[in-house]
Amino acid sequence: MNQIAENFYCRLEETIMQAKSMEDHIKLDAILSDREEWLNTYNEPDRRDILYWILETDEKLNNLLKQKSVTLREQILEEEQLNRNRGTFKLYE
């Protein structure tokens, strides 16, 4: 596969895995914008193959985003519950 396309995939995957804040959303948008710009100017004979490959890998990235979203949501709920428990504990002191 095309090395540039693979690099975009790796950068996107890495950013998703390390995501912890809205700044990471901005990073993802920037990478996607760069990839779109590259695709719009890429006119080599294997363009169609690369587009199909990107569609496949984007599906994997989408699933990874969903998993990360669920994990982050669970962490937030756990932190909120812990904070509520701390508040309740202080009331009993």
PDB file of N, CA, C and O in Angstrom, chain B, residues numbered from 101:
ATOM      1  N   MET B 101       0.843  -1.186   0.000  1.00  0.00           N
ATOM      2  CA  MET B 101       0.000   0.000   0.000  1.00  0.00           C
ATOM      3  C   MET B 101       0.881   1.239   0.000  1.00  0.00           C
ATOM      4  O   MET B 101       2.068   1.173   0.317  1.00  0.00           O
ATOM      5  N   ASN B 102       0.311   2.322  -0.344  1.00  0.00           N
ATOM      6  CA  ASN B 102       1.006   3.596  -0.422  1.00  0.00           C
ATOM      7  C   ASN B 102       1.481   4.025   0.963  1.00  0.00           C
ATOM      8  O   ASN B 102       0.705   4.023   1.919  1.00  0.00           O
ATOM      9  N   GLN B 103       2.748   4.389   1.065  1.00  0.00           N
ATOM     10  CA  GLN B 103       3.359   4.740   2.344  1.00  0.00           C
ATOM     11  C   GLN B 103       2.716   5.973   2.981  1.00  0.00           C
ATOM     12  O   GLN B 103       2.546   6.028   4.200  1.00  0.00           O
ATOM     13  N   ILE B 104       2.366   6.942   2.176  1.00  0.00           N
ATOM     14  CA  ILE B 104       1.743   8.161   2.712  1.00  0.00           C
ATOM     15  C   ILE B 104       0.378   7.821   3.315  1.00  0.00           C
ATOM     16  O   ILE B 104       0.053   8.294   4.403  1.00  0.00           O
ATOM     17  N   ALA B 105      -0.413   7.018   2.632  1.00  0.00           N
ATOM     18  CA  ALA B 105      -1.723   6.611   3.149  1.00  0.00           C
ATOM     19  C   ALA B 105      -1.562   5.841   4.457  1.00  0.00           C
ATOM     20  O   ALA B 105      -2.332   6.043   5.396  1.00  0.00           O
ATOM     21  N   GLU B 106      -0.571   4.962   4.521  1.00  0.00           N
ATOM     22  CA  GLU B 106      -0.323   4.204   5.747  1.00  0.00           C
ATOM     23  C   GLU B 106       0.104   5.122   6.889  1.00  0.00           C
ATOM     24  O   GLU B 106      -0.294   4.915   8.035  1.00  0.00           O
ATOM     25  N   ASN B 107       0.902   6.120   6.582  1.00  0.00           N
ATOM     26  CA  ASN B 107       1.326   7.081   7.609  1.00  0.00           C
ATOM     27  C   ASN B 107       0.130   7.844   8.175  1.00  0.00           C
ATOM     28  O   ASN B 107       0.039   8.060   9.384  1.00  0.00           O
ATOM     29  N   PHE B 108      -0.785   8.251   7.298  1.00  0.00           N
ATOM     30  CA  PHE B 108      -1.990   8.930   7.780  1.00  0.00           C
ATOM     31  C   PHE B 108      -2.778   8.008   8.709  1.00  0.00           C
ATOM     32  O   PHE B 108      -3.247   8.431   9.766  1.00  0.00           O
ATOM     33  N   TYR B 109      -2.918   6.748   8.307  1.00  0.00           N
ATOM     34  CA  TYR B 109      -3.646   5.782   9.136  1.00  0.00           C
ATOM     35  C   TYR B 109      -2.985   5.633  10.505  1.00  0.00           C
ATOM     36  O   TYR B 109      -3.665   5.649  11.531  1.00  0.00           O
ATOM     37  N   CYS B 110      -1.679   5.491  10.519  1.00  0.00           N
ATOM     38  CA  CYS B 110      -0.947   5.332  11.785  1.00  0.00           C
ATOM     39  C   CYS B 110      -1.094   6.560  12.678  1.00  0.00           C
ATOM     40  O   CYS B 110      -1.290   6.434  13.887  1.00  0.00           O
ATOM     41  N   ARG B 111      -1.001   7.739  12.085  1.00  0.00           N
ATOM     42  CA  ARG B 111      -1.154   8.976  12.865  1.00  0.00           C
ATOM     43  C   ARG B 111      -2.565   9.094  13.441  1.00  0.00           C
ATOM     44  O   ARG B 111      -2.741   9.510  14.587  1.00  0.00           O
ATOM     45  N   LEU B 112      -3.564   8.726  12.646  1.00  0.00           N
ATOM     46  CA  LEU B 112      -4.944   8.774  13.125  1.00  0.00           C
ATOM     47  C   LEU B 112      -5.164   7.769  14.254  1.00  0.00           C
ATOM     48  O   LEU B 112      -5.761   8.093  15.280  1.00  0.00           O
ATOM     49  N   GLU B 113      -4.680   6.562  14.052  1.00  0.00           N
ATOM     50  CA  GLU B 113      -4.843   5.521  15.067  1.00  0.00           C
ATOM     51  C   GLU B 113      -4.154   5.920  16.373  1.00  0.00           C
ATOM     52  O   GLU B 113      -4.720   5.755  17.454  1.00  0.00           O
ATOM     53  N   GLU B 114      -2.959   6.434  16.270  1.00  0.00           N
ATOM     54  CA  GLU B 114      -2.197   6.853  17.448  1.00  0.00           C
ATOM     55  C   GLU B 114      -2.913   7.986  18.193  1.00  0.00           C
ATOM     56  O   GLU B 114      -2.988   7.981  19.422  1.00  0.00           O
ATOM     57  N   THR B 115      -3.426   8.938  17.449  1.00  0.00           N
ATOM     58  CA  THR B 115      -4.134  10.059  18.065  1.00  0.00           C
ATOM     59  C   THR B 115      -5.397   9.577  18.774  1.00  0.00           C
ATOM     60  O   THR B 115      -5.706  10.038  19.873  1.00  0.00           O
ATOM     61  N   ILE B 116      -6.117   8.664  18.159  1.00  0.00           N
ATOM     62  CA  ILE B 116      -7.325   8.117  18.787  1.00  0.00           C
ATOM     63  C   ILE B 116      -6.967   7.382  20.079  1.00  0.00           C
ATOM     64  O   ILE B 116      -7.627   7.560  21.103  1.00  0.00           O
ATOM     65  N   MET B 117      -5.930   6.566  20.027  1.00  0.00           N
ATOM     66  CA  MET B 117      -5.560   5.779  21.205  1.00  0.00           C
ATOM     67  C   MET B 117      -5.095   6.660  22.360  1.00  0.00           C
ATOM     68  O   MET B 117      -5.276   6.296  23.522  1.00  0.00           O
ATOM     69  N   GLN B 118      -4.507   7.801  22.063  1.00  0.00           N
ATOM     70  CA  GLN B 118      -3.987   8.678  23.109  1.00  0.00           C
ATOM     71  C   GLN B 118      -4.967   9.790  23.481  1.00  0.00           C
ATOM     72  O   GLN B 118      -4.656  10.626  24.329  1.00  0.00           O
ATOM     73  N   ALA B 119      -6.132   9.807  22.864  1.00  0.00           N
ATOM     74  CA  ALA B 119      -7.091  10.895  23.077  1.00  0.00           C
ATOM     75  C   ALA B 119      -7.546  10.978  24.524  1.00  0.00           C
ATOM     76  O   ALA B 119      -7.905   9.984  25.155  1.00  0.00           O
ATOM     77  N   LYS B 120      -7.512  12.233  25.029  1.00  0.00           N
ATOM     78  CA  LYS B 120      -7.955  12.465  26.396  1.00  0.00           C
ATOM     79  C   LYS B 120      -8.715  13.774  26.542  1.00  0.00           C
ATOM     80  O   LYS B 120      -9.311  14.023  27.590  1.00  0.00           O
ATOM     81  N   SER B 121      -8.706  14.619  25.511  1.00  0.00           N
ATOM     82  CA  SER B 121      -9.354  15.921  25.632  1.00  0.00           C
ATOM     83  C   SER B 121      -9.822  16.405  24.257  1.00  0.00           C
ATOM     84  O   SER B 121      -9.619  15.741  23.241  1.00  0.00           O
ATOM     85  N   MET B 122     -10.453  17.575  24.258  1.00  0.00           N
ATOM     86  CA  MET B 122     -10.913  18.165  23.004  1.00  0.00           C
ATOM     87  C   MET B 122      -9.752  18.556  22.091  1.00  0.00           C
ATOM     88  O   MET B 122      -9.923  18.637  20.875  1.00  0.00           O
ATOM     89  N   GLU B 123      -8.583  18.795  22.662  1.00  0.00           N
ATOM     90  CA  GLU B 123      -7.416  19.113  21.833  1.00  0.00           C
ATOM     91  C   GLU B 123      -7.101  17.965  20.884  1.00  0.00           C
ATOM     92  O   GLU B 123      -6.635  18.185  19.766  1.00  0.00           O
ATOM     93  N   ASP B 124      -7.354  16.750  21.328  1.00  0.00           N
ATOM     94  CA  ASP B 124      -7.115  15.588  20.480  1.00  0.00           C
ATOM     95  C   ASP B 124      -8.097  15.572  19.313  1.00  0.00           C
ATOM     96  O   ASP B 124      -7.760  15.112  18.222  1.00  0.00           O
ATOM     97  N   HIS B 125      -9.297  16.068  19.540  1.00  0.00           N
ATOM     98  CA  HIS B 125     -10.281  16.181  18.461  1.00  0.00           C
ATOM     99  C   HIS B 125      -9.760  17.147  17.388  1.00  0.00           C
ATOM    100  O   HIS B 125      -9.933  16.917  16.191  1.00  0.00           O
ATOM    101  N   ILE B 126      -9.131  18.207  17.834  1.00  0.00           N
ATOM    102  CA  ILE B 126      -8.546  19.180  16.900  1.00  0.00           C
ATOM    103  C   ILE B 126      -7.410  18.538  16.111  1.00  0.00           C
ATOM    104  O   ILE B 126      -7.271  18.782  14.912  1.00  0.00           O
ATOM    105  N   LYS B 127      -6.591  17.714  16.783  1.00  0.00           N
ATOM    106  CA  LYS B 127      -5.510  16.998  16.091  1.00  0.00           C
ATOM    107  C   LYS B 127      -6.070  16.067  15.028  1.00  0.00           C
ATOM    108  O   LYS B 127      -5.557  16.010  13.910  1.00  0.00           O
ATOM    109  N   LEU B 128      -7.132  15.333  15.382  1.00  0.00           N
ATOM    110  CA  LEU B 128      -7.756  14.418  14.419  1.00  0.00           C
ATOM    111  C   LEU B 128      -8.261  15.193  13.199  1.00  0.00           C
ATOM    112  O   LEU B 128      -8.042  14.787  12.057  1.00  0.00           O
ATOM    113  N   ASP B 129      -8.931  16.300  13.455  1.00  0.00           N
ATOM    114  CA  ASP B 129      -9.439  17.111  12.347  1.00  0.00           C
ATOM    115  C   ASP B 129      -8.312  17.595  11.440  1.00  0.00           C
ATOM    116  O   ASP B 129      -8.454  17.616  10.217  1.00  0.00           O
ATOM    117  N   ALA B 130      -7.196  17.984  12.048  1.00  0.00           N
ATOM    118  CA  ALA B 130      -6.056  18.465  11.256  1.00  0.00           C
ATOM    119  C   ALA B 130      -5.473  17.347  10.391  1.00  0.00           C
ATOM    120  O   ALA B 130      -5.150  17.563   9.223  1.00  0.00           O
ATOM    121  N   ILE B 131      -5.342  16.159  10.966  1.00  0.00           N
ATOM    122  CA  ILE B 131      -4.807  15.018  10.198  1.00  0.00           C
ATOM    123  C   ILE B 131      -5.758  14.667   9.061  1.00  0.00           C
ATOM    124  O   ILE B 131      -5.323  14.429   7.935  1.00  0.00           O
ATOM    125  N   LEU B 132      -7.056  14.634   9.354  1.00  0.00           N
ATOM    126  CA  LEU B 132      -8.036  14.318   8.316  1.00  0.00           C
ATOM    127  C   LEU B 132      -8.035  15.364   7.209  1.00  0.00           C
ATOM    128  O   LEU B 132      -8.193  15.031   6.034  1.00  0.00           O
ATOM    129  N   SER B 133      -7.860  16.611   7.579  1.00  0.00           N
ATOM    130  CA  SER B 133      -7.791  17.682   6.593  1.00  0.00           C
ATOM    131  C   SER B 133      -6.555  17.525   5.703  1.00  0.00           C
ATOM    132  O   SER B 133      -6.628  17.686   4.485  1.00  0.00           O
ATOM    133  N   ASP B 134      -5.429  17.209   6.326  1.00  0.00           N
ATOM    134  CA  ASP B 134      -4.194  16.984   5.557  1.00  0.00           C
ATOM    135  C   ASP B 134      -4.362  15.802   4.608  1.00  0.00           C
ATOM    136  O   ASP B 134      -3.923  15.844   3.458  1.00  0.00           O
ATOM    137  N   ARG B 135      -5.011  14.735   5.112  1.00  0.00           N
ATOM    138  CA  ARG B 135      -5.210  13.548   4.270  1.00  0.00           C
ATOM    139  C   ARG B 135      -6.127  13.886   3.102  1.00  0.00           C
ATOM    140  O   ARG B 135      -5.876  13.459   1.975  1.00  0.00           O
ATOM    141  N   GLU B 136      -7.172  14.637   3.355  1.00  0.00           N
ATOM    142  CA  GLU B 136      -8.088  15.024   2.285  1.00  0.00           C
ATOM    143  C   GLU B 136      -7.373  15.864   1.229  1.00  0.00           C
ATOM    144  O   GLU B 136      -7.569  15.669   0.030  1.00  0.00           O
ATOM    145  N   GLU B 137      -6.554  16.789   1.683  1.00  0.00           N
ATOM    146  CA  GLU B 137      -5.793  17.628   0.754  1.00  0.00           C
ATOM    147  C   GLU B 137      -4.856  16.767  -0.095  1.00  0.00           C
ATOM    148  O   GLU B 137      -4.738  16.967  -1.304  1.00  0.00           O
ATOM    149  N   TRP B 138      -4.194  15.811   0.550  1.00  0.00           N
ATOM    150  CA  TRP B 138      -3.299  14.909  -0.178  1.00  0.00           C
ATOM    151  C   TRP B 138      -4.082  14.093  -1.207  1.00  0.00           C
ATOM    152  O   TRP B 138      -3.649  13.951  -2.351  1.00  0.00           O
ATOM    153  N   LEU B 139      -5.234  13.558  -0.799  1.00  0.00           N
ATOM    154  CA  LEU B 139      -6.039  12.747  -1.727  1.00  0.00           C
ATOM    155  C   LEU B 139      -6.526  13.555  -2.919  1.00  0.00           C
ATOM    156  O   LEU B 139      -6.574  13.057  -4.044  1.00  0.00           O
ATOM    157  N   ASN B 140      -6.879  14.784  -2.668  1.00  0.00           N
ATOM    158  CA  ASN B 140      -7.376  15.634  -3.757  1.00  0.00           C
ATOM    159  C   ASN B 140      -6.299  15.935  -4.796  1.00  0.00           C
ATOM    160  O   ASN B 140      -6.619  16.224  -5.949  1.00  0.00           O
ATOM    161  N   THR B 141      -5.048  15.873  -4.409  1.00  0.00           N
ATOM    162  CA  THR B 141      -3.959  16.155  -5.350  1.00  0.00           C
ATOM    163  C   THR B 141      -3.288  14.885  -5.861  1.00  0.00           C
ATOM    164  O   THR B 141      -2.442  14.949  -6.753  1.00  0.00           O
ATOM    165  N   TYR B 142      -3.658  13.733  -5.304  1.00  0.00           N
ATOM    166  CA  TYR B 142      -3.025  12.466  -5.688  1.00  0.00           C
ATOM    167  C   TYR B 142      -3.710  11.920  -6.934  1.00  0.00           C
ATOM    168  O   TYR B 142      -4.893  11.584  -6.901  1.00  0.00           O
ATOM    169  N   ASN B 143      -2.968  11.834  -8.030  1.00  0.00           N
ATOM    170  CA  ASN B 143      -3.547  11.383  -9.299  1.00  0.00           C
ATOM    171  C   ASN B 143      -2.786  10.218  -9.914  1.00  0.00           C
ATOM    172  O   ASN B 143      -2.742  10.074 -11.136  1.00  0.00           O
ATOM    173  N   GLU B 144      -2.193   9.395  -9.074  1.00  0.00           N
ATOM    174  CA  GLU B 144      -1.453   8.241  -9.574  1.00  0.00           C
ATOM    175  C   GLU B 144      -2.421   7.127  -9.977  1.00  0.00           C
ATOM    176  O   GLU B 144      -3.587   7.141  -9.583  1.00  0.00           O
ATOM    177  N   PRO B 145      -1.931   6.156 -10.770  1.00  0.00           N
ATOM    178  CA  PRO B 145      -2.807   5.067 -11.232  1.00  0.00           C
ATOM    179  C   PRO B 145      -3.435   4.232 -10.107  1.00  0.00           C
ATOM    180  O   PRO B 145      -4.496   3.637 -10.295  1.00  0.00           O
ATOM    181  N   ASP B 146      -2.790   4.189  -8.954  1.00  0.00           N
ATOM    182  CA  ASP B 146      -3.331   3.372  -7.856  1.00  0.00           C
ATOM    183  C   ASP B 146      -4.295   4.145  -6.954  1.00  0.00           C
ATOM    184  O   ASP B 146      -4.626   3.684  -5.862  1.00  0.00           O
ATOM    185  N   ARG B 147      -4.741   5.304  -7.399  1.00  0.00           N
ATOM    186  CA  ARG B 147      -5.637   6.142  -6.597  1.00  0.00           C
ATOM    187  C   ARG B 147      -6.889   5.387  -6.153  1.00  0.00           C
ATOM    188  O   ARG B 147      -7.295   5.477  -4.995  1.00  0.00           O
ATOM    189  N   ARG B 148      -7.483   4.661  -7.054  1.00  0.00           N
ATOM    190  CA  ARG B 148      -8.717   3.920  -6.731  1.00  0.00           C
ATOM    191  C   ARG B 148      -8.456   2.876  -5.651  1.00  0.00           C
ATOM    192  O   ARG B 148      -9.253   2.729  -4.724  1.00  0.00           O
ATOM    193  N   ASP B 149      -7.348   2.153  -5.765  1.00  0.00           N
ATOM    194  CA  ASP B 149      -6.999   1.151  -4.753  1.00  0.00           C
ATOM    195  C   ASP B 149      -6.788   1.803  -3.389  1.00  0.00           C
ATOM    196  O   ASP B 149      -7.192   1.267  -2.358  1.00  0.00           O
ATOM    197  N   ILE B 150      -6.154   2.957  -3.405  1.00  0.00           N
ATOM    198  CA  ILE B 150      -5.909   3.676  -2.147  1.00  0.00           C
ATOM    199  C   ILE B 150      -7.231   4.130  -1.540  1.00  0.00           C
ATOM    200  O   ILE B 150      -7.418   4.035  -0.327  1.00  0.00           O
ATOM    201  N   LEU B 151      -8.141   4.618  -2.362  1.00  0.00           N
ATOM    202  CA  LEU B 151      -9.440   5.049  -1.844  1.00  0.00           C
ATOM    203  C   LEU B 151     -10.198   3.883  -1.202  1.00  0.00           C
ATOM    204  O   LEU B 151     -10.811   4.051  -0.147  1.00  0.00           O
ATOM    205  N   TYR B 152     -10.159   2.714  -1.826  1.00  0.00           N
ATOM    206  CA  TYR B 152     -10.810   1.538  -1.231  1.00  0.00           C
ATOM    207  C   TYR B 152     -10.139   1.158   0.085  1.00  0.00           C
ATOM    208  O   TYR B 152     -10.811   0.823   1.061  1.00  0.00           O
ATOM    209  N   TRP B 153      -8.825   1.212   0.102  1.00  0.00           N
ATOM    210  CA  TRP B 153      -8.093   0.883   1.324  1.00  0.00           C
ATOM    211  C   TRP B 153      -8.443   1.867   2.440  1.00  0.00           C
ATOM    212  O   TRP B 153      -8.620   1.466   3.590  1.00  0.00           O
ATOM    213  N   ILE B 154      -8.541   3.141   2.105  1.00  0.00           N
ATOM    214  CA  ILE B 154      -8.895   4.161   3.095  1.00  0.00           C
ATOM    215  C   ILE B 154     -10.309   3.916   3.626  1.00  0.00           C
ATOM    216  O   ILE B 154     -10.558   4.073   4.821  1.00  0.00           O
ATOM    217  N   LEU B 155     -11.218   3.540   2.757  1.00  0.00           N
ATOM    218  CA  LEU B 155     -12.576   3.229   3.225  1.00  0.00           C
ATOM    219  C   LEU B 155     -12.556   2.086   4.239  1.00  0.00           C
ATOM    220  O   LEU B 155     -13.241   2.142   5.260  1.00  0.00           O
ATOM    221  N   GLU B 156     -11.773   1.061   3.953  1.00  0.00           N
ATOM    222  CA  GLU B 156     -11.669  -0.074   4.877  1.00  0.00           C
ATOM    223  C   GLU B 156     -11.033   0.343   6.207  1.00  0.00           C
ATOM    224  O   GLU B 156     -11.531  -0.007   7.277  1.00  0.00           O
ATOM    225  N   THR B 157      -9.953   1.078   6.130  1.00  0.00           N
ATOM    226  CA  THR B 157      -9.263   1.462   7.362  1.00  0.00           C
ATOM    227  C   THR B 157     -10.070   2.500   8.139  1.00  0.00           C
ATOM    228  O   THR B 157     -10.013   2.530   9.369  1.00  0.00           O
ATOM    229  N   ASP B 158     -10.818   3.348   7.441  1.00  0.00           N
ATOM    230  CA  ASP B 158     -11.667   4.310   8.143  1.00  0.00           C
ATOM    231  C   ASP B 158     -12.741   3.593   8.950  1.00  0.00           C
ATOM    232  O   ASP B 158     -13.134   4.060  10.019  1.00  0.00           O
ATOM    233  N   GLU B 159     -13.208   2.482   8.452  1.00  0.00           N
ATOM    234  CA  GLU B 159     -14.184   1.692   9.211  1.00  0.00           C
ATOM    235  C   GLU B 159     -13.539   1.170  10.503  1.00  0.00           C
ATOM    236  O   GLU B 159     -14.162   1.184  11.564  1.00  0.00           O
ATOM    237  N   LYS B 160     -12.295   0.715  10.400  1.00  0.00           N
ATOM    238  CA  LYS B 160     -11.573   0.262  11.602  1.00  0.00           C
ATOM    239  C   LYS B 160     -11.362   1.424  12.574  1.00  0.00           C
ATOM    240  O   LYS B 160     -11.534   1.271  13.783  1.00  0.00           O
ATOM    241  N   LEU B 161     -10.989   2.580  12.036  1.00  0.00           N
ATOM    242  CA  LEU B 161     -10.787   3.757  12.886  1.00  0.00           C
ATOM    243  C   LEU B 161     -12.095   4.196  13.533  1.00  0.00           C
ATOM    244  O   LEU B 161     -12.104   4.622  14.688  1.00  0.00           O
ATOM    245  N   ASN B 162     -13.192   4.095  12.802  1.00  0.00           N
ATOM    246  CA  ASN B 162     -14.498   4.451  13.347  1.00  0.00           C
ATOM    247  C   ASN B 162     -14.854   3.536  14.524  1.00  0.00           C
ATOM    248  O   ASN B 162     -15.346   4.000  15.553  1.00  0.00           O
ATOM    249  N   ASN B 163     -14.604   2.258  14.365  1.00  0.00           N
ATOM    250  CA  ASN B 163     -14.854   1.314  15.460  1.00  0.00           C
ATOM    251  C   ASN B 163     -13.956   1.620  16.653  1.00  0.00           C
ATOM    252  O   ASN B 163     -14.388   1.538  17.803  1.00  0.00           O
ATOM    253  N   LEU B 164     -12.719   1.969  16.377  1.00  0.00           N
ATOM    254  CA  LEU B 164     -11.783   2.326  17.444  1.00  0.00           C
ATOM    255  C   LEU B 164     -12.263   3.578  18.180  1.00  0.00           C
ATOM    256  O   LEU B 164     -12.172   3.658  19.405  1.00  0.00           O
ATOM    257  N   LEU B 165     -12.771   4.547  17.432  1.00  0.00           N
ATOM    258  CA  LEU B 165     -13.323   5.754  18.040  1.00  0.00           C
ATOM    259  C   LEU B 165     -14.517   5.427  18.943  1.00  0.00           C
ATOM    260  O   LEU B 165     -14.652   5.979  20.035  1.00  0.00           O
ATOM    261  N   LYS B 166     -15.368   4.536  18.478  1.00  0.00           N
ATOM    262  CA  LYS B 166     -16.528   4.136  19.283  1.00  0.00           C
ATOM    263  C   LYS B 166     -16.076   3.477  20.582  1.00  0.00           C
ATOM    264  O   LYS B 166     -16.607   3.775  21.652  1.00  0.00           O
ATOM    265  N   GLN B 167     -15.099   2.584  20.487  1.00  0.00           N
ATOM    266  CA  GLN B 167     -14.577   1.913  21.682  1.00  0.00           C
ATOM    267  C   GLN B 167     -13.962   2.922  22.640  1.00  0.00           C
ATOM    268  O   GLN B 167     -14.189   2.860  23.849  1.00  0.00           O
ATOM    269  N   LYS B 168     -13.188   3.845  22.101  1.00  0.00           N
ATOM    270  CA  LYS B 168     -12.541   4.865  22.928  1.00  0.00           C
ATOM    271  C   LYS B 168     -13.594   5.746  23.589  1.00  0.00           C
ATOM    272  O   LYS B 168     -13.447   6.125  24.751  1.00  0.00           O
ATOM    273  N   SER B 169     -14.641   6.068  22.865  1.00  0.00           N
ATOM    274  CA  SER B 169     -15.723   6.884  23.398  1.00  0.00           C
ATOM    275  C   SER B 169     -16.393   6.194  24.580  1.00  0.00           C
ATOM    276  O   SER B 169     -16.656   6.821  25.606  1.00  0.00           O
ATOM    277  N   VAL B 170     -16.665   4.915  24.434  1.00  0.00           N
ATOM    278  CA  VAL B 170     -17.280   4.150  25.524  1.00  0.00           C
ATOM    279  C   VAL B 170     -16.347   4.118  26.729  1.00  0.00           C
ATOM    280  O   VAL B 170     -16.794   4.302  27.862  1.00  0.00           O
ATOM    281  N   THR B 171     -15.077   3.890  26.503  1.00  0.00           N
ATOM    282  CA  THR B 171     -14.100   3.842  27.593  1.00  0.00           C
ATOM    283  C   THR B 171     -14.022   5.178  28.318  1.00  0.00           C
ATOM    284  O   THR B 171     -14.037   5.220  29.548  1.00  0.00           O
ATOM    285  N   LEU B 172     -13.939   6.272  27.559  1.00  0.00           N
ATOM    286  CA  LEU B 172     -13.870   7.593  28.179  1.00  0.00           C
ATOM    287  C   LEU B 172     -15.150   7.916  28.938  1.00  0.00           C
ATOM    288  O   LEU B 172     -15.102   8.503  30.019  1.00  0.00           O
ATOM    289  N   ARG B 173     -16.282   7.540  28.381  1.00  0.00           N
ATOM    290  CA  ARG B 173     -17.557   7.770  29.055  1.00  0.00           C
ATOM    291  C   ARG B 173     -17.605   7.024  30.384  1.00  0.00           C
ATOM    292  O   ARG B 173     -18.044   7.575  31.393  1.00  0.00           O
ATOM    293  N   GLU B 174     -17.154   5.775  30.383  1.00  0.00           N
ATOM    294  CA  GLU B 174     -17.117   4.981  31.618  1.00  0.00           C
ATOM    295  C   GLU B 174     -16.190   5.610  32.655  1.00  0.00           C
ATOM    296  O   GLU B 174     -16.509   5.640  33.844  1.00  0.00           O
ATOM    297  N   GLN B 175     -15.038   6.111  32.200  1.00  0.00           N
ATOM    298  CA  GLN B 175     -14.102   6.762  33.120  1.00  0.00           C
ATOM    299  C   GLN B 175     -14.723   8.010  33.740  1.00  0.00           C
ATOM    300  O   GLN B 175     -14.562   8.258  34.935  1.00  0.00           O
ATOM    301  N   ILE B 176     -15.420   8.783  32.942  1.00  0.00           N
ATOM    302  CA  ILE B 176     -16.070   9.994  33.448  1.00  0.00           C
ATOM    303  C   ILE B 176     -17.131   9.632  34.478  1.00  0.00           C
ATOM    304  O   ILE B 176     -17.220  10.262  35.532  1.00  0.00           O
ATOM    305  N   LEU B 177     -17.938   8.612  34.173  1.00  0.00           N
ATOM    306  CA  LEU B 177     -18.974   8.194  35.117  1.00  0.00           C
ATOM    307  C   LEU B 177     -18.363   7.686  36.423  1.00  0.00           C
ATOM    308  O   LEU B 177     -18.880   7.970  37.503  1.00  0.00           O
ATOM    309  N   GLU B 178     -17.268   6.937  36.324  1.00  0.00           N
ATOM    310  CA  GLU B 178     -16.592   6.447  37.527  1.00  0.00           C
ATOM    311  C   GLU B 178     -16.055   7.608  38.361  1.00  0.00           C
ATOM    312  O   GLU B 178     -16.175   7.603  39.586  1.00  0.00           O
ATOM    313  N   GLU B 179     -15.464   8.600  37.699  1.00  0.00           N
ATOM    314  CA  GLU B 179     -14.936   9.762  38.416  1.00  0.00           C
ATOM    315  C   GLU B 179     -16.062  10.552  39.078  1.00  0.00           C
ATOM    316  O   GLU B 179     -15.914  11.023  40.206  1.00  0.00           O
ATOM    317  N   GLU B 180     -17.181  10.696  38.381  1.00  0.00           N
ATOM    318  CA  GLU B 180     -18.319  11.404  38.961  1.00  0.00           C
ATOM    319  C   GLU B 180     -18.848  10.662  40.180  1.00  0.00           C
ATOM    320  O   GLU B 180     -19.165  11.281  41.197  1.00  0.00           O
ATOM    321  N   GLN B 181     -18.946   9.337  40.084  1.00  0.00           N
ATOM    322  CA  GLN B 181     -19.420   8.527  41.208  1.00  0.00           C
ATOM    323  C   GLN B 181     -18.454   8.642  42.378  1.00  0.00           C
ATOM    324  O   GLN B 181     -18.879   8.765  43.527  1.00  0.00           O
ATOM    325  N   LEU B 182     -17.172   8.601  42.097  1.00  0.00           N
ATOM    326  CA  LEU B 182     -16.167   8.729  43.146  1.00  0.00           C
ATOM    327  C   LEU B 182     -16.262  10.098  43.816  1.00  0.00           C
ATOM    328  O   LEU B 182     -16.157  10.204  45.038  1.00  0.00           O
ATOM    329  N   ASN B 183     -16.460  11.136  43.021  1.00  0.00           N
ATOM    330  CA  ASN B 183     -16.609  12.478  43.578  1.00  0.00           C
ATOM    331  C   ASN B 183     -17.873  12.591  44.435  1.00  0.00           C
ATOM    332  O   ASN B 183     -17.865  13.249  45.475  1.00  0.00           O
ATOM    333  N   ARG B 184     -18.961  11.944  43.992  1.00  0.00           N
ATOM    334  CA  ARG B 184     -20.189  11.942  44.797  1.00  0.00           C
ATOM    335  C   ARG B 184     -19.958  11.214  46.106  1.00  0.00           C
ATOM    336  O   ARG B 184     -20.416  11.658  47.158  1.00  0.00           O
ATOM    337  N   ASN B 185     -19.245  10.092  46.044  1.00  0.00           N
ATOM    338  CA  ASN B 185     -18.968   9.318  47.254  1.00  0.00           C
ATOM    339  C   ASN B 185     -18.101  10.120  48.218  1.00  0.00           C
ATOM    340  O   ASN B 185     -18.311  10.070  49.430  1.00  0.00           O
ATOM    341  N   ARG B 186     -17.146  10.846  47.697  1.00  0.00           N
ATOM    342  CA  ARG B 186     -16.302  11.697  48.540  1.00  0.00           C
ATOM    343  C   ARG B 186     -17.153  12.758  49.228  1.00  0.00           C
ATOM    344  O   ARG B 186     -16.971  13.033  50.414  1.00  0.00           O
ATOM    345  N   GLY B 187     -18.082  13.354  48.483  1.00  0.00           N
ATOM    346  CA  GLY B 187     -18.971  14.349  49.052  1.00  0.00           C
ATOM    347  C   GLY B 187     -19.842  13.790  50.140  1.00  0.00           C
ATOM    348  O   GLY B 187     -20.047  14.431  51.171  1.00  0.00           O
ATOM    349  N   THR B 188     -20.364  12.586  49.921  1.00  0.00           N
ATOM    350  CA  THR B 188     -21.192  11.914  50.924  1.00  0.00           C
ATOM    351  C   THR B 188     -20.381  11.598  52.168  1.00  0.00           C
ATOM    352  O   THR B 188     -20.862  11.752  53.291  1.00  0.00           O
ATOM    353  N   PHE B 189     -19.147  11.155  51.959  1.00  0.00           N
ATOM    354  CA  PHE B 189     -18.285  10.827  53.091  1.00  0.00           C
ATOM    355  C   PHE B 189     -18.017  12.055  53.950  1.00  0.00           C
ATOM    356  O   PHE B 189     -18.013  11.971  55.178  1.00  0.00           O
ATOM    357  N   LYS B 190     -17.793  13.199  53.301  1.00  0.00           N
ATOM    358  CA  LYS B 190     -17.528  14.438  54.043  1.00  0.00           C
ATOM    359  C   LYS B 190     -18.754  14.856  54.851  1.00  0.00           C
ATOM    360  O   LYS B 190     -18.614  15.435  55.928  1.00  0.00           O
ATOM    361  N   LEU B 191     -19.953  14.569  54.344  1.00  0.00           N
ATOM    362  CA  LEU B 191     -21.168  14.904  55.083  1.00  0.00           C
ATOM    363  C   LEU B 191     -21.242  14.128  56.399  1.00  0.00           C
ATOM    364  O   LEU B 191     -21.745  14.644  57.397  1.00  0.00           O
ATOM    365  N   TYR B 192     -20.747  12.902  56.404  1.00  0.00           N
ATOM    366  CA  TYR B 192     -20.804  12.082  57.600  1.00  0.00           C
ATOM    367  C   TYR B 192     -19.696  12.375  58.586  1.00  0.00           C
ATOM    368  O   TYR B 192     -19.753  11.927  59.731  1.00  0.00           O
ATOM    369  N   GLU B 193     -18.692  13.117  58.165  1.00  0.00           N
ATOM    370  CA  GLU B 193     -17.583  13.427  59.087  1.00  0.00           C
ATOM    371  C   GLU B 193     -17.991  14.359  60.104  1.00  0.00           C
ATOM    372  O   GLU B 193     -17.188  14.730  60.960  1.00  0.00           O
TER     373      GLU B 193
END
